[in-house]
Amino acid sequence: MKHLEIGKFDIQVVSDGNFLLDGGTMFGMLPRAIWSKFITVDQNNMFPWATHCLLVSDGKKKILIETGVGSKLNEKKRQIYGRSSENKFQKNLKLLGVSFDEIDYVVTTHLHMDHCGGFTDEENEKLKPRFPKAKYLIQKKEWNAATHPNRLTRGTYWVENFLPVFKAGQVEWLEGDAEIFPGIKVFLTGAHSEGHQVIQISSQGKTLFCPGDLIPSHWHLRQTCVCAYDLSPVGVMQEKTRWLERVMKENWILHSYHDVEMVFGRVSLEREDFVAKPLE
Ligand SMILES: [Zn+2]
């Protein structure tokens, strides 16, 4: 499913294509004997993950949720992440008849390279915000983590992704939970990254829940399936359990950003663990 209606909101999936990550890192402590039942890795132990960005519109404003890996990668990074030079996001946005300067707000769950890579573009060796008229809504806590990374986190916080939007004066700070637009709320969760947030889109009794990397794919609905990238694996387990109980009870739709098999799903409980069925 590539399109969804949540009350007044029209929601379109705008993919930035897949990128490769090491098979094991996405499953943390789960042994290969278990995760290899879900995915088949290539000869380098890599597996493709999706980037299902969302274009949300209420008929007046256009809000972009997540921006993908982007297209500024050098040759070495392109090889590592299995990316081509093609700007898939731009191509897919164009198919919807929408251009970069029509985007009013940009929000991501956090500032890792696979979420804010599309904040900026490079033109004639100069970096610039990709969306010239947009306000980029960023959690202060995540910004501080991204601009003061440690040796463990610096591999994923790429300054070329976020510094140019700050320099251009296009950042609006979020400090904790907030309603960023009537019907769209963010909730600070931390755990995956310092200032990770989840996004809830509600209108006319319907809700779409974007858990970001608390639940990057339907395989991660399993409580013990947390990424090696998580700052706090126990924190992720607790946060996702708390949110999934609500998703299930209130019959929300789940967004699965990195999932190559499912974009939107409905959640239910099977014995001890949550599972999701793709939306028809
Ligand atoms: Zn991610």
Residues whose N, C-alpha, C, O or C-beta is under 5 A from the ligand:
A	BS01	ZN	D114 D213
